[in-house]
């Protein structure tokens, strides 16, 4: 099945450096928590720029090599990490100047750090993990790109180590390897002390970490001199080879997990919500605790972001992980716009990557009678607003990637006959997708994410993340959301036509019927893949609901492709 996808942004290094310099200047003039948050955002941005420069050099040389530009960018990232950890000091003028005078490419591709955006990875946890180890001498820190650049810079800053090395694991997903220049090999071989390899993960195989250990041992480093610093303690996943598992067993593991306690969560928002009376963890599907029987929504607990319900003197609130740095700030801006339109809970604050919103009581709409008509009208207004949330074409998968996803998922689920039917339905996808520009779609219009407000009307409780999630869909034509509405709410032809008329009035244009039909096929194929993975990775209690959802999308896909 194909579900996941990477996000990246193409930037001018000089323009990005100017933006970072301005942000650092503003941050150093601030005091308190605001300074810390701004400095953390700058650290993440510096890490992304360093990654982009290192990857550009890797693509040109096919090996990792420490170019002047990459070295200057990493030095800047370490300097910013020190400022953030100390929460004081002036802007790193010398490091900014060094990078500004280096020879820089015209454009580089900066990957969105998945851990900061989706999985609650935090540099503070890596600094704490590095300080727990009693180093005989400062270690040589090796960060794995992408996110490993800023994490390694934080580790180096925390233990006063030299500037880290960054490496790009490459090759088959479960058999990663690293390729380094002879000069870099000599530097690694000459280091007399310990090594610490830093990254998020491990994922399904743990082969990226293991590839670095293999390189180091080939250069004469004994396994006891090597430490792995991952973001969790679970170890490699089911795709790890026996050799990779032996490598992991031979080195020191120092996890850098980050999970704020209830008290820490309450303290983050005491000024916005008031002193918390209770804090209830809603992560991992726990938000469904009040649901029983067939009404209980499905969930994929391992993929859910950390969230908690806070009850305070100021009312009830929900705090959910939205992303660190610029990512979280963009979510806050989107939340405000959706709330101003009347379609989302009120956002109150963004702290340390967590977004605080007012809690909305209520249950999902009942799609019958007058309530159905009112709900469909709300959906029309909601999609009209989302159709005006412009996005760049690089922020979502192109039609070719959507087609490949749909074909692979259909074949995996039901064989070549369904695959051929899907292929016929998606034959004109490129032309149909080009009818309208990509926008920040909702992406997943599941009924259980909607709530009837006590005072009337409906709100979408989870509309911030899907267009920027760790999947391949991303931003698309609003036809994707109209297709999602048809599938999720079983819209009639008349209701769908009314939605398209409303879109035309709100946004100036609406997708054709043919575009909606094509995107319905892609939508069902994506959901089929998503819930198939959920079934495979969920315990029985969750697997049953996920299995029913998977079967629902498979049946709808068969109907659409028939």
VENTAPE-V316408 format. One record per backbone hydrogen bond with DSSP energy under -1.0 kcal/mol. CO is the residue of the C=O (numbers start at 1). NH is the residue of the N-H. Records with the same first field share a line. If there is no record, write none. Layout:
CO=NH  NH
This chain:
3=472
7=112
9=110
11=108
12=16
13=17
14=18
15=19
16=20
17=21
18=22
19=23
20=24
21=25
22=26
23=27
24=28
27=30
32=36
33=37
34=38
35=39
36=40
37=41
38=42
39=43
40=44
41=45
42=46
43=47
44=48
45=49
46=50
47=51
48=52
49=53
50=54
51=55
52=56
53=57
54=58
55=59
56=60
57=61
58=62
64=181
65=67
67=71
68=72
69=73
70=74
71=75
72=76
73=77
74=78
75=79
76=80
77=81
78=82
79=83
80=84
81=85
82=86
83=87  88
91=93
92=96
93=97
94=98
95=99
96=100
97=101
108=11
110=9
113=117
114=118  119
115=121
116=324
122=125
123=127
124=128
125=129
126=130
127=131
128=132
133=135
140=196
141=165
142=198
143=167
144=148
146=149
147=151
148=152
149=153
150=154
151=155
152=156
153=157
154=158
155=159
156=161
165=143
167=145
170=177
172=175
177=170
179=64
181=185
182=186
183=187
184=188
185=189
186=190
194=140
195=227
196=142
197=229
198=144
201=231
203=237
204=239
206=210
207=211
208=212
209=213
210=214
211=215
212=216
213=217
214=218
216=221
217=220
222=225
223=226
225=195
226=252
227=197
228=254
229=199
230=256
237=240
241=245
242=246
243=247
244=248
245=249
252=228
261=265
262=266
263=267
264=268
269=273
270=274
273=314
278=311
280=309
282=287
283=286
285=288
286=289
288=291
292=295
293=296
300=303
301=304
306=321
307=282
308=319
309=280
310=317
311=277  278
312=315
315=312
316=359
317=310
318=357
319=308
320=355
324=327
325=329
326=330
327=331
328=332
329=333
330=334
331=335
332=336
333=337
334=338
335=339
336=340
337=341
338=343
339=342
343=460
346=358
349=356
351=354
353=322  323
354=351
355=320
356=348  349
357=318
363=452
366=368
368=372
369=373
370=374
371=375
372=376
373=377
374=378
375=379
376=380
377=381
378=382
379=383
380=384
381=385
382=386
383=387
385=388
386=389
388=390
389=440
392=395
395=475
398=402
399=403
400=404
401=405
402=406
403=407
404=408
405=409
406=410
407=411
408=412
409=413
410=414
411=415
415=419
416=420
417=421
418=422
419=423
420=424
421=425
422=426
424=427
426=429
428=432
429=433
430=434
432=435
438=391
439=441  476
446=449
447=450
449=461
451=459
453=456
457=453
459=451
465=468
466=469
469=471
473=397
476=439
477=480
478=482
479=483
480=484
481=485
482=486
483=487
484=488
485=489
492=496
493=497
494=498
495=499
496=500
497=501
498=502
499=503
500=504
501=505
502=506
503=507
504=508
512=516
513=517
514=518
515=519
516=520
517=521
518=522
519=523
520=524
521=525
522=526
523=527
524=528
525=529
526=530
527=531
528=532
529=533
530=534
531=535
532=536
533=537
534=538
539=543
540=544
542=546
543=547
544=548
545=549
546=550
547=551
548=552
549=553
550=554
551=555
552=556
553=557
554=558
555=559
556=560
557=561
